[in-house]
């Protein structure tokens, strides 16, 4: 039975990295930096994919808000049925929550580059 990286603990993986750096000399450092760059890219891609989903959700919910209220355009607020206002309010709150999460993700990205 051979040991694989996926079977290693965190401390064992750190040991493997130190050993690779030791045995490979300066080229080991280069490949380590390349691998770390790949990990960073993967993390950013995951963040951007989540941000894209949140942005799409926000746009969808804002569209629902508009569609819900558009039949009542020009009417006084008091003349719009409460159930319609509640439906529109729920949609806009979901959009705002998606926006809040999107902003938090983007702040994480900015912090990585500061």
HELIX and SHEET records of a PDB file:
HELIX    1   1 UNK A    5  UNK A    7  5                                   3    
HELIX    2   2 UNK A   10  UNK A   70  1                                  61    
HELIX    3   3 UNK A   77  UNK A   79  5                                   3    
HELIX    4   4 UNK A   82  UNK A  112  1                                  31    
END                                                                             
